[in-house]
Structures are given as structure tokens and as C-alpha cells.
Amino acid sequence: MDIDKIYRLFLKNPSVVTDSRKIQPGDIFFALKGPSFNGNEFALQAQLNGAAYSIIDEQEFLQEGNDKIILVEDCLKTLQDLARHHRSKLQIPIIGITGSNGKTTSKELLSEVLSSQYTSFATQGNFNNHIGVPLSVLSIKSEHEIAIIEMGANHVGEIAFLSEICRPTHGFITNIGKAHLEGFGSVEGVKKAKSELYQFLEKNNGIAFINSNESALMELIKKFRVLKIYYGAVRSSIEDFHFTVLSEDPFLNIEFGIGKEKFEVSTHLSGKHNFQNLISAAFLGFYFKVPKEKIASAIAGYASTNNRSQIVSKGVNKFYLDAYNANPTSMRAAINAFVSLARNDQKIAILGDMFELGKYSKEEHKALISFSLKQNFETVIFVGKIFYELKEDSAFYFIDVSALKQWFEKENFQNKFFLVKGSRGIKLEKLLD
């Protein structure tokens, strides 16, 4: 069946699902495959669960007389092609976001701001890869006036591919850092990969927003003949737009405005890295004509979730929980943010392994150990096999979070402030269960 016919089915049943366990009546089920599963095997079960259609790519799972099971050559490619086709019908601004760190927080902040004025759509969770981006695009409805699509990548060429699916009219890169070095090969590889968003905008008459506080982005954008809109302390396309931090105790209190018009906002975010996320949301909100009062209210109301820059109290102890993911750049940002918080507290850092660093892994973990031990922490604790193999006498080392938890509970810490930061696979948040 060609994509036009599938799209007509989608218009009548505009909800696409790839997990047969989450089928709701009227969904279209795409039978994707993974290393340990074959969605084709669940096509019939999806029908029994209420799916309007099941899209498969293995003929043996066709059923004679059942026209609700549709055979295509490749389910994943068909899903991506369907998203491209749907995108071609949409006549709204789409903002593409990528970067080494802060993508999801920036996306969620910007979504809060834009939603205060428009019927807007934003990527849910971290649906930002070759499956998540098509599903996100297919979730944009006719009533949406603006959309934000987050794009992640762990190898060169991925942002270019995802951009061709969601075709952003506007875009920005949060920053360039040491993330996914195993796939990118080097920081230069990261720059090349992230700049694919700028390339797409250049070729398609799009608009690039550049945070001038990020020197790597200021250098990178020089290569592109794209319409550039700057914001930040170094350079701003709107000269009288200002955005400053008033205090941090422990959350950021900020001021922003145009000219003499000023708004003070108490946020639920901490750390200088989140200042960059906040300024992006405020500036883009202003660019898209969201009233400044609504921008201020949206920023004040946003509270991070999903283990991102959360401050959590457990009994007499506090935890700065940032265990969603980690790389050398985000680790240092979290440590610096933690150091600046509540200076009179007795601070303990709990740091987990950083994944996907390839040949740089040992070097970067050693450097982080050295960096961490130079801070004025009462104790530093490292968790994971990589750190464990590099252990020194000046800190505590645990091979996994279970070993850490057994020791932690026996220590009976009182009135301490803990930083909890590590890669998703370490699951450091289990310490707080």
C-alpha cells in the first residue's frame, strides 16, 4: 500500500502506536522490530486490543480476509515516510531543538511559555530519535498553531535525517559538549552533527536562534548563511532585551524585560546551566509575541521532573537530583551548580558512570575524579564499573547502585546535602526509593 493510501487511513484514525500493550480503540499499530522483539508477532493482538489497522512488514503475519492488517516493505521507513507526508500538510512554525545538554529542559520551558498564548505541541518526554521524532510529528493536530520538536543524536547524519522528517522553520542548538563521543568520534564530530540543524535551516530559508553566551555556537554559526537572531549578553538582535540572575538560594531568581519594562521571576530551577535554558525560553517567547506577563508566569510555574535538576527533601537530608543522563560537560555543570548552592550545607557528591564515551571513557572519568576531589565536598562517592576500576583512596567507590544503597542506609546521614548525578543506565535515582 502506498503512503497516500496509508495517510488517508491516518486521517480517519490519527493516532499511531508502536507498543501493542498501549493500544487504544482506533489506533494504528506499526509493527516495529528491535534486538529482542518483533512487532509483527503482535499485529493480531493489536487488533484484538482495538487497533483500527496493523501495519506489518512480514508476509507470514498476513491473515486471509483480514483487510485491517496491511503489509508494507519496511514498517520503520513507512512510519518515517508517513510523518514526512503529514509534515508537508502542516502550515505552522516548527521549532527544532538539539544540543549536547539541556534539550529537554529547554523544550519543556519553551512549551510552557508558548502554551500560555497558543495551542502548541511539544515532543513528549525524550521522543527525540528516529522513531520518536516521526511519532511526535504525527501527533501534531490541525488545531495546533506552533510545535516544538526535540532532536537527539549519537552519530553524524542523524540530525540531518531527523530535520528532513520534521522540517523545522526555526531552530536552536542549546550548546556543544562532550556527549556521545563514542558515536561522534570527537568534540569536532559533535559540532559537525549538531550543525546539521543550521545546515537544514540554511537550505530551507529557516531562522536560527543563537545564544551568544555560548562561544562554541558563536563560532559555529559563522559558517552558515542563514537568517540569524542572537540573544544573550555577548550579542543580541534586540538591543534592549535583558535577562539577568538576581540570586540563587537555592533556586534561580531572574529578571528579564525590554528596555525599562522589567519582570522579576522566582523559578524552580537552579544552576547556571539552567540560566541558559531560561533565557532561550524567554527570548523565543518574546520573538513569537507571547505577552511578557505570560512569559514570566510560565517560567515561574515550571518545575522540572524526571530526575532533572530537582531538589528533593528526604527526612533531614536534601538531594540535588540530576540523574537523567550524564556526560563530561553536564557533569561539570551539575557539580558547579551544586557547589554554588546553600554554601553552609555539608555537601556530598554521588557521581555515576558516564556512558557512550568510547575511547575517551577512561580519560574523561579520570579527569572527572580529579575535578570532583578538588571541590570542597565533605565526601565524594563514585558509582559504576568504570569509576570502580579507577578507584583511589581519597573517595568511596561502589560497583553499582545496590552496593551504594546498602552502605548508604547503614551510614545514617543527618543534615547533609547530596548531589546525585550519573548516566541513565546507572539508575542513581533508586538511591532515593
Backbone hydrogen bonds, N-H to C=O, Kabsch-Sander energy under -0.5 kcal/mol:
donor,donor_aa,acceptor,acceptor_aa,energy
6,I,2,D,-1.9
7,Y,3,I,-2.4
8,R,4,D,-1.8
9,L,5,K,-1.6
10,F,6,I,-2.2
11,L,7,Y,-2.4
12,K,8,R,-1.0
13,N,9,L,-1.5
15,S,13,N,-2.2
17,V,28,I,-2.7
20,S,18,T,-0.6
22,K,19,D,-2.1
23,I,20,S,-1.0
26,G,50,G,-2.5
27,D,24,Q,-2.2
28,I,15,S,-3.0
29,F,27,D,-0.6
29,F,53,Y,-2.8
30,F,17,V,-2.5
30,F,28,I,-0.5
31,A,29,F,-0.6
31,A,55,I,-2.7
32,L,30,F,-1.8
34,G,37,F,-2.6
37,F,34,G,-0.7
39,G,32,L,-2.2
41,E,38,N,-1.9
42,F,39,G,-2.0
43,A,40,N,-1.4
46,A,42,F,-2.4
47,Q,43,A,-1.5
48,L,44,L,-2.2
49,N,45,Q,-1.8
50,G,47,Q,-1.4
51,A,46,A,-2.7
52,A,27,D,-2.8
53,Y,27,D,-1.1
54,S,68,K,-2.7
55,I,29,F,-3.6
56,I,54,S,-0.6
56,I,70,I,-3.0
61,F,58,E,-1.9
62,L,59,Q,-2.2
66,N,63,Q,-2.2
67,D,65,G,-0.9
69,I,66,N,-1.0
70,I,54,S,-3.0
70,I,68,K,-0.6
72,V,56,I,-2.8
78,T,74,D,-2.3
79,L,75,C,-2.4
80,Q,76,L,-2.4
81,D,77,K,-2.9
82,L,78,T,-2.6
83,A,79,L,-1.9
84,R,80,Q,-2.2
85,H,81,D,-2.4
86,H,82,L,-2.5
87,R,83,A,-2.8
88,S,84,R,-1.8
89,K,85,H,-0.6
89,K,86,H,-1.3
90,L,86,H,-0.6
90,L,87,R,-1.3
95,I,147,A,-2.9
96,G,94,I,-0.6
96,G,170,H,-2.8
97,I,149,I,-2.4
98,T,172,F,-1.7
100,S,175,N,-1.8
106,S,102,G,-2.6
107,K,103,K,-2.6
108,E,104,T,-2.6
109,L,105,T,-2.6
110,L,106,S,-2.6
111,S,107,K,-2.2
112,E,108,E,-2.1
113,V,109,L,-2.1
114,L,110,L,-3.0
115,S,111,S,-2.5
116,S,112,E,-0.7
116,S,113,V,-0.9
117,Q,114,L,-1.6
118,Y,114,L,-3.0
120,S,118,Y,-1.1
121,F,146,I,-1.9
123,T,148,I,-1.7
127,F,124,Q,-1.7
128,N,126,N,-2.6
133,V,129,N,-2.9
135,L,131,I,-2.0
136,S,132,G,-2.4
137,V,133,V,-2.7
138,L,134,P,-2.4
139,S,135,L,-0.5
139,S,136,S,-1.2
140,I,137,V,-1.5
144,H,141,K,-1.4
145,E,119,T,-3.7
146,I,119,T,-0.9
147,A,93,P,-1.9
148,I,121,F,-2.1
149,I,95,I,-2.8
150,E,148,I,-0.5
151,M,97,I,-3.2
152,G,128,N,-3.0
158,E,155,H,-1.6
161,F,157,G,-1.9
162,L,158,E,-2.7
163,S,159,I,-2.6
164,E,160,A,-1.5
165,I,161,F,-0.8
166,C,162,L,-2.5
167,R,163,S,-2.7
169,T,94,I,-2.0
170,H,94,I,-2.1
171,G,207,I,-1.7
172,F,96,G,-2.2
173,I,209,F,-0.5
174,T,98,T,-2.6
179,A,177,G,-1.7
182,E,356,E,-2.4
183,G,180,H,-0.8
184,F,180,H,-2.4
185,G,181,L,-2.5
190,V,186,S,-1.6
191,K,187,V,-2.5
192,K,188,E,-2.3
193,A,189,G,-2.4
194,K,190,V,-2.8
195,S,191,K,-2.2
196,E,193,A,-1.3
197,L,194,K,-1.7
199,Q,195,S,-2.3
200,F,196,E,-2.1
201,L,197,L,-2.3
202,E,198,Y,-2.5
203,K,199,Q,-2.2
204,N,200,F,-1.5
205,N,202,E,-0.9
206,G,201,L,-3.2
207,I,169,T,-1.9
208,A,227,L,-2.8
209,F,171,G,-2.7
209,F,207,I,-0.5
210,I,229,I,-2.5
212,S,210,I,-0.9
212,S,231,Y,-3.3
214,E,211,N,-2.0
215,S,213,N,-0.9
217,L,214,E,-0.5
218,M,214,E,-1.9
219,E,215,S,-1.9
220,L,216,A,-2.2
221,I,217,L,-2.6
222,K,219,E,-0.7
223,K,220,L,-1.5
224,F,221,I,-1.9
226,V,224,F,-1.2
227,L,206,G,-0.9
229,I,208,A,-2.6
231,Y,210,I,-2.0
237,S,230,Y,-2.7
239,E,237,S,-0.6
241,F,238,I,-1.9
242,H,257,G,-2.5
244,T,255,E,-3.0
246,L,244,T,-0.5
246,L,253,N,-3.4
247,S,253,N,-1.5
249,D,251,F,-1.6
252,L,269,L,-3.6
253,N,247,S,-3.0
254,I,252,L,-0.5
254,I,265,V,-2.8
255,E,244,T,-2.6
256,F,263,F,-2.1
257,G,242,H,-1.9
258,I,261,E,-0.8
259,G,240,D,-2.7
261,E,258,I,-2.0
262,K,260,K,-0.6
263,F,256,F,-2.4
265,V,254,I,-2.9
267,T,252,L,-2.4
267,T,265,V,-0.6
268,H,302,Y,-0.7
274,N,271,G,-0.8
275,F,271,G,-0.9
276,Q,272,K,-1.1
277,N,273,H,-1.0
278,L,274,N,-2.4
279,I,275,F,-2.4
280,S,276,Q,-1.7
281,A,277,N,-1.9
282,A,278,L,-2.5
283,F,279,I,-2.6
284,L,280,S,-2.5
285,G,281,A,-1.9
286,F,282,A,-2.2
287,Y,283,F,-2.7
288,F,284,L,-2.3
289,K,286,F,-1.7
290,V,285,G,-2.8
294,K,291,P,-0.6
295,I,291,P,-2.0
296,A,292,K,-2.4
297,S,293,E,-2.1
298,A,294,K,-2.6
299,I,295,I,-2.4
300,A,296,A,-2.2
301,G,297,S,-1.6
302,Y,298,A,-0.8
302,Y,299,I,-0.7
308,R,305,T,-0.9
309,S,307,N,-0.6
310,Q,321,L,-2.7
312,V,310,Q,-0.6
312,V,319,F,-3.0
314,K,317,N,-2.8
317,N,314,K,-2.0
318,K,416,K,-2.5
319,F,312,V,-3.0
320,Y,418,F,-4.0
321,L,310,Q,-3.2
321,L,319,F,-1.0
322,D,320,Y,-0.7
322,D,420,V,-3.0
323,A,307,N,-0.6
324,Y,307,N,-1.1
331,M,327,N,-2.7
332,R,328,P,-1.7
333,A,329,T,-2.0
334,A,330,S,-2.4
335,I,331,M,-2.5
336,N,332,R,-2.7
337,A,333,A,-2.3
338,F,334,A,-2.6
339,V,335,I,-2.5
340,S,336,N,-1.6
341,L,337,A,-0.6
341,L,338,F,-1.0
345,D,342,A,-2.2
346,Q,415,N,-0.6
347,K,345,D,-0.9
348,I,417,F,-2.5
349,A,379,T,-2.1
350,I,419,L,-3.1
351,L,349,A,-0.5
351,L,381,I,-3.1
352,G,421,K,-2.8
353,D,383,V,-1.6
355,F,353,D,-0.5
360,Y,357,L,-2.1
361,S,358,G,-1.8
364,E,360,Y,-2.8
365,H,361,S,-2.4
366,K,362,K,-2.4
367,A,363,E,-2.1
368,L,364,E,-2.0
369,I,365,H,-2.2
370,S,366,K,-2.3
371,F,367,A,-2.5
372,S,368,L,-2.8
373,L,369,I,-2.3
374,K,370,S,-0.8
374,K,371,F,-0.6
375,Q,372,S,-1.3
377,F,375,Q,-1.7
378,E,347,K,-2.7
379,T,347,K,-0.9
381,I,349,A,-3.3
382,F,396,F,-3.0
383,V,351,L,-2.6
384,G,398,F,-2.7
388,Y,384,G,-2.4
389,E,385,K,-1.7
390,L,386,I,-0.6
390,L,387,F,-1.4
391,K,388,Y,-1.1
395,A,392,E,-0.9
396,F,380,V,-2.2
398,F,382,F,-2.4
404,L,400,D,-1.9
405,K,401,V,-2.6
406,Q,402,S,-2.0
407,W,403,A,-1.7
408,F,404,L,-3.2
409,E,405,K,-2.4
410,K,406,Q,-1.0
411,E,407,W,-1.4
412,N,408,F,-0.9
417,F,346,Q,-2.4
418,F,318,K,-2.8
419,L,348,I,-2.4
420,V,320,Y,-2.6
420,V,418,F,-0.5
421,K,350,I,-2.4
421,K,419,L,-0.5
422,G,322,D,-0.6
423,S,353,D,-2.0
426,I,423,S,-1.7
427,K,423,S,-0.8
427,K,424,R,-0.9
430,K,427,K,-1.8
431,L,428,L,-2.1
432,L,429,E,-1.7
433,D,430,K,-1.2
